Amino acid sequence: MRTIIDISKARAVALAKAKEGVTAIEYGLIAGFIALVIIGGITAFGQQLGDFFNRMANTVQGL
């Protein structure tokens, strides 16, 4: 009887050999990298952007 680990290994080997699998892995890595860049940007500039919009809202309310 094949275990889940054996089945997973067989599928991973088959995926690594297939050209479509390699492309899918590459797209997955690219998507992950883009997500990290977006999260990093939001983390770095999120507070500054929030402060900017709060200042703009206060300015508009004061008119």
C-alpha positions as CSV (number, residue, x, y, z in Angstrom):
1,M,0.0,0.0,0.0
2,R,1.4,3.4,-1.0
3,T,1.6,6.0,1.6
4,I,0.8,9.7,1.1
5,I,4.5,10.5,1.3
6,D,5.3,8.0,-1.5
7,I,2.5,9.4,-3.7
8,S,3.7,13.0,-3.0
9,K,7.3,12.1,-3.9
10,A,6.1,10.5,-7.2
11,R,4.0,13.5,-8.1
12,A,6.9,15.9,-7.2
13,V,9.3,13.9,-9.4
14,A,6.8,13.9,-12.3
15,L,6.1,17.6,-11.9
16,A,9.8,18.4,-11.9
17,K,10.3,16.4,-15.1
18,A,7.4,18.0,-17.0
19,K,8.0,21.3,-18.8
20,E,4.6,22.6,-17.8
21,G,5.4,21.8,-14.1
22,V,8.6,23.8,-14.4
23,T,6.7,26.8,-15.9
24,A,4.1,26.6,-13.1
25,I,6.8,26.6,-10.5
26,E,8.5,29.6,-12.1
27,Y,5.2,31.5,-12.2
28,G,4.6,30.6,-8.5
29,L,8.0,31.9,-7.5
30,I,7.4,35.1,-9.5
31,A,4.0,35.6,-7.8
32,G,5.5,35.0,-4.4
33,F,8.3,37.5,-5.0
34,I,5.7,40.1,-6.2
35,A,3.7,39.5,-3.1
36,L,6.7,40.0,-0.9
37,V,7.5,43.3,-2.7
38,I,4.0,44.5,-2.2
39,I,3.9,43.6,1.4
40,G,7.3,45.3,2.0
41,G,6.1,48.4,0.2
42,I,3.0,48.6,2.2
43,T,4.9,48.0,5.4
44,A,7.5,50.7,4.6
45,F,5.2,53.4,3.3
46,G,1.8,52.5,4.9
47,Q,2.1,54.8,7.9
48,Q,3.4,57.7,5.7
49,L,0.6,57.2,3.2
50,G,-2.0,57.1,6.0
51,D,-0.7,60.3,7.5
52,F,-0.8,62.0,4.1
53,F,-4.4,61.1,3.5
54,N,-5.3,62.2,7.1
55,R,-3.7,65.6,6.4
56,M,-5.6,65.9,3.1
57,A,-8.9,65.1,4.8
58,N,-8.2,67.6,7.6
59,T,-7.4,70.2,4.9
60,V,-10.6,69.5,3.0
61,Q,-12.7,69.7,6.2
62,G,-11.1,73.0,7.1
63,L,-12.3,74.6,3.8
